Amino acid sequence: MKDLTERFVSGELVFDGALLKVHRDLVRLPDGSQGAREYIRHPGAVAVVPLFDDGRVLLERQFRYPHRREFIEVPAGKLEHDEPHVDTARRELLEETGYSAAEWKRLGVIHTAIAYTDEAIELFLARKLEKRQANLDQGEFLEVVILEFAEAIRMIGDGRITDAKTVAALLWTEKWAFA
């Protein structure tokens, strides 16, 4: 099998933001030549598919500034330093929606944009939901939306749900979580 590894030669931090770090590296390519790679470091995140006992799913409606529009999404959030993924999922579900869950199942991981970021999102299924109290972060605004699971799947099919983590999490749930 051919070695396709690109090896780090040198690099610089181009932008050091509160969430994202943009890097530019010089790499040695498999043929010995050199190339430049620009990429974003991300702390990682989780996404949760909260399912009610009757089969409905809890989603969120949020405005996303880069696209200048609202999206329907599963609850999600970034990892805190050294926080286990399932703890992040529990925290984000409660903070954003006001629900806690008694049953948790890891579905898998997705890499959102492998060409320019190292972001990985761990996907979880949350069941046995119980209403508590939401506690949104400052500057965070969203509306909880509860739908029949089949309606959420239809929304993917007709383009009303396009967020990649939500599409992946819901389809993953439809395909494997009910088995």
C-alpha positions in Angstrom: 0.0 0.0 0.0 1.3 3.4 -1.0 2.3 5.8 1.8 0.2 9.0 1.5 1.4 10.6 4.7 2.2 14.3 4.6 4.9 15.2 7.2 5.0 18.5 9.1 8.1 20.7 8.2 7.1 24.0 9.9 4.1 26.0 10.8 2.6 29.1 12.3 -0.5 30.1 14.1 -2.3 32.6 11.8 -5.3 33.4 14.1 -5.8 32.6 17.8 -9.5 33.0 18.5 -11.6 32.2 21.5 -13.0 29.1 19.8 -11.0 28.5 16.6 -7.2 28.4 15.9 -6.2 28.9 12.3 -2.8 27.3 11.3 -0.7 27.4 8.2 1.8 24.6 7.9 4.5 23.6 5.4 4.4 19.9 4.8 6.5 17.4 2.9 4.3 15.5 0.5 4.6 11.8 -0.3 6.7 12.5 -3.5 9.2 14.6 -1.5 8.0 18.0 -2.7 6.5 20.6 -0.2 3.1 22.0 0.1 1.1 24.4 2.3 -1.8 23.4 4.4 -4.2 25.8 6.1 -6.6 24.3 8.7 -8.7 25.1 11.8 -8.1 23.5 15.1 -11.4 23.0 17.0 -11.8 21.7 20.6 -14.4 19.1 19.5 -18.1 18.9 20.2 -21.0 16.7 20.9 -24.5 16.4 19.4 -27.5 14.8 21.0 -30.6 13.1 19.5 -33.1 13.4 22.4 -36.0 10.9 21.9 -39.2 10.9 23.9 -40.7 7.6 24.9 -43.5 8.1 22.3 -41.0 8.4 19.5 -40.9 12.2 19.1 -37.6 14.0 18.8 -36.5 17.2 20.4 -34.8 19.7 18.1 -33.8 23.4 18.3 -34.3 26.3 16.0 -31.4 28.8 16.0 -30.2 31.7 13.9 -26.7 30.9 12.6 -24.9 34.1 11.7 -22.4 32.8 9.0 -25.5 31.8 6.9 -27.7 34.7 8.0 -30.6 32.3 8.6 -32.3 30.0 11.1 -31.6 26.3 11.2 -33.3 23.3 12.8 -30.7 21.3 14.7 -30.1 18.7 17.3 -28.8 20.1 20.6 -25.0 20.3 20.5 -22.1 22.1 22.0 -18.3 22.2 22.3 -16.2 20.2 24.7 -14.8 21.9 27.7 -11.1 21.1 28.5 -10.8 17.5 29.9 -14.6 17.0 30.0 -15.8 13.5 29.0 -17.9 13.6 25.9 -21.0 12.1 27.6 -20.7 14.8 30.3 -20.7 17.5 27.7 -23.7 15.9 26.0 -25.6 15.9 29.4 -24.6 19.4 30.1 -25.6 20.8 26.7 -28.9 19.0 26.6 -29.9 20.4 30.0 -28.5 23.9 29.4 -30.1 24.4 26.0 -33.4 22.5 26.2 -34.1 22.1 29.9 -34.3 18.3 29.6 -32.2 15.6 31.2 -32.0 12.0 30.1 -31.7 8.8 32.1 -30.4 6.7 29.2 -27.5 7.6 27.0 -26.0 5.7 24.0 -23.0 6.7 22.0 -23.9 6.6 18.3 -20.5 7.4 16.8 -18.4 10.2 15.6 -18.4 12.5 12.5 -15.6 14.7 11.2 -17.4 17.7 9.8 -15.0 19.1 7.2 -11.9 16.9 6.9 -10.2 19.2 4.3 -9.9 22.2 6.6 -10.7 21.4 10.2 -10.0 18.8 12.8 -13.4 19.1 14.4 -14.9 15.9 15.5 -18.5 15.6 16.8 -19.4 12.7 19.0 -23.1 11.7 18.5 -25.3 10.5 21.3 -28.8 9.2 21.7 -30.6 10.4 24.8 -33.8 8.6 26.1 -36.0 8.7 29.1 -36.2 12.5 29.0 -37.4 14.5 31.9 -38.2 18.2 31.8 -36.1 20.4 34.1 -34.9 24.0 33.7 -32.9 25.4 30.7 -30.0 27.7 31.4 -28.8 29.2 28.1 -25.4 30.7 27.8 -25.2 34.5 27.6 -25.9 35.5 24.0 -27.5 32.1 23.1 -31.0 32.2 21.8 -33.0 29.2 20.6 -36.4 27.7 20.5 -37.1 24.1 21.4 -39.0 22.2 18.6 -40.6 18.8 19.3 -41.5 16.7 16.2 -42.5 13.2 15.2 -39.2 11.5 14.3 -40.6 10.6 10.8 -41.3 14.3 10.2 -37.7 15.2 11.1 -36.5 12.6 8.6 -38.9 14.1 6.0 -37.4 17.5 6.7 -34.0 16.2 5.7 -35.4 14.8 2.5 -37.1 18.1 1.5 -34.2 20.4 2.6 -35.7 21.9 5.7 -33.0 20.3 7.8 -29.5 20.8 6.2 -27.2 21.1 9.2 -24.6 18.3 8.7 -24.4 17.1 12.4 -28.2 17.0 12.5 -28.6 15.1 9.2 -25.9 12.6 10.3 -27.3 12.2 13.8 -30.9 11.7 12.8 -30.1 9.3 9.9 -27.7 7.4 12.1 -30.5 7.1 14.7 -33.0 6.0 12.0 -30.6 3.4 10.6 -28.9 1.9 13.6 -30.3 3.1 17.0 -33.7 1.4 16.6 -32.1 -2.0 15.7 
